[in-house]
Amino acid sequence: MFTGIIESVGSVIAVLHEGTNMQFWITSSLSAGLKPDQSIAHNGVCLTVEAVKDNTHQVTAVQETLQKTHIGEWKAGDYINLEQCLTLNSRLDGHIVQGHADTTATCIAKEALNGSWKYHFRFPEKFAPLIIEKGSVCVNGISLTAFDVTQNSFAVAIIPYTYEHTNMQQLNKGDTVNIEFDMIGKYVVRGMELGRG
């Protein structure tokens, strides 16, 4: 379980293919303190640390993960948002994030607003019931507030701190991001579909 508050930005230093899986070595300020079997959110996707060496750690994405996220596009030099899982004595500064991406979205616009930035994203319309105006949404692991919500798009505003401490500064029009919609909203929609809402 995560909160969508990014702790570090790592960099992919190696990508390996093994059958239908992809392995990644990532260097970051968190890596040296990690241990095998820990769950770490990578651009909002929960992956298990398999090995740690100096200031790098290794994770593997299996076929299911590669099909539902943009991890298969990662290459050496890419910057990745990282967050360790919650502890029971942590503040919940963002919102409840599972690290299970629902889909990907495409950045369709990036606007510099003289001190902040506005990003617009397009997502598959079948997910429209899962996002609301001023609701929480996780973009590449970052807990953000959605606005200008339509059937297949939404916008988010990025403050300078978030811009400087995440990989949003590398994100441009045409880029793909991982999206996780609010878990509570998903349960509500599921209950209604089953006629129990």
Disulfide bonds with the S-S distance in Angstrom:
none
